[in-house]
Amino acid sequence: MKSMYDEFQVTESEWLQLQEKFEDLCHFQAWQLLKKNTKNNHTNDFDDVAQELKMHPLIAGTYHKRQVYIESCLDICNNFAKDKFIKFVLNELDNLWKNRKRHGANRQKFGPFQEKLLDKIVRTVVPSSRRPSKQAPLQIDTTFVTYCKAIGWNCQKTIGKKITREKTIRSGLVSLSEYDYLSAGN
């Protein structure tokens, strides 16, 4: 995961654009989360939750850059590949990429091994002037906005589950002010 963030970095200017575009959404998501979990005695305040949610555009940007890079590599390699074996491998990688969202027993992962294989094919088949770049700028279009919002709502849902799961742990806790009151009475 760390290597993906290193390879497909979101620049500072892109981060500022993401922050400007999605800051209000993050605040709204934090407000919704705290509003829904009022009886769960959550320990984080609004600013903590909002700060945690503000990281989702960065994650979405990294994932989106990776997806655009892989799709452009697959497209351009299909144009330049002449060897039957390389075309077969590219076809298998393309099928694996297209079926990455499938659920169940037939789900297969397009992971680091497949990425390395695709990178080697790109370096072998595609001329250096036509190769896609991992440092290509992030395109904040409607597809990315939809993708980023989905990641944000999933992140909010995960935080909400964590708050609910920890409710039973916090229910037996006594705050320091309550402890002083209880121990002074004895």
WOMO-V81678 format. One line per field, one symbol per residue. phi: phi as a letter, one per 30 degrees, with the letter a starting at -180 (. if undefined). psi: psi as a letter, one per 20 degrees, with the letter a starting at -180 (. if undefined). burial: I if it has 9 or more other ideal C-beta (glycine too) atoms within 8 Angstrom, else O. A space follows every 50 residues. Layout:
phi->???
psi->???
burial->???
This chain:
phi->.ddddddcdcdddddddddddcddddddddddddddcdcchdcdcedddd dddddddddddddddddddddddddddddcdcddddddddddddddddcd cdcjdddbcccdddddddddddddccdddcddcdcdddcccddddddddd dddddddddddddddddddddcdbdddddddddddc
psi->ghhghhhmqprhhhghgggghjghggggggggghhhkhjjlqhqaghggg ghhiihhgggggggggggggghggghhhhiphphghhgghgghgggghjh iqrahjpqpnahghgggggggghggpqhiipqqikqqponahghgggghg hghhgghggghggghighgihiqprhhhggghhhi.
burial->OOOIIOOIOIOOOIIOIIIOIIIOIIIOIIIIIIOOIOOOOOOOOOOOII OIIIIIIIIIIIIIIIOIIIIIIIOIIIOIIOOOOIIOIIOOIIOIIOII OOOOOOIOOIOOOIIOIIIOIIOOIIOOOOIIOOOIOIOOOOOIIOIIIO IIIOIIOOIIOOIIOIIOOIOOOOOOOOIOOIOOOO
